[in-house]
């Protein structure tokens, strides 16, 4: 009987962990979407001279940003 109870506990734990993993995946996808939105908003602001403090990056910074993307990808 103890074995059956432990097996049920393991199954319940596995289900809980599966649910938690799904929830984390969903939150990660939602966060990715928010990051994309913020990045897009920031890039549009940087290209608009009327937005104070959001000047376009100097040419050397643009080149560095491109290098980081290639290294990460």
N, C-alpha and C positions, 0 to 999 in steps of 0.2 A: 504494500500500500504506500509506503514512504516513497518508493521509486516512482509510482504513478503521480504522486503529488509533486515531486521534484520535476518530473517531465512536464507537467502542466505549468509549473513556475517558469521553466525554461522557455516554453512556447509563448507564454504571456510576455516574458522579458523580450523575446525576439520580436514580437508584434509591436511592443512599445518602442523598441529601437528602430524598427522599420518606419513607424509613424514619425518618430523624431527625425530620422534621416530625410524623409519626404518633406517635412516641414522646413528643415534647414535648406534643402535644395530649393524649395519655393521661395524662401526668404532671400537666398542668394541670387536667384533669378530676378526677383523684385529689386534688389539692391543694384544689380547690373543695369537694369533699366533706368534707375534713378541716376546712376553714375553717367550713363550715356546722355540723359537729359541735361544734367548739369554741365557736362563737357561741351555739349552742343551750344548751350546757352552762353557759356563762357567764351567759346570761340566766336560766336556771333557778336558778343559785346566787344571782344578784342578787335574785331574788324570795323567797329563803329567808332569813328573819331569823336562822336558826341558823348561817349560814355567815359566820364572821368576815371582815371586810375586803371583803365583797361586797355592801355596802349598796346599795339602789336609788338610782339617780341622782336628784339634786334636780330639781324640776319644770323649771327653766330648761334643764338639760342635756338632758332628754327632748325639749323643744321644738327645741333645736338639732340633735339627732340626726335628727329628722324632717325638718328643713329640708335637711340634707345629703343625705338619701336622695332628696328631690325634685329637688334641684339636679343630682345625679349621674345621675338617671334620665332 
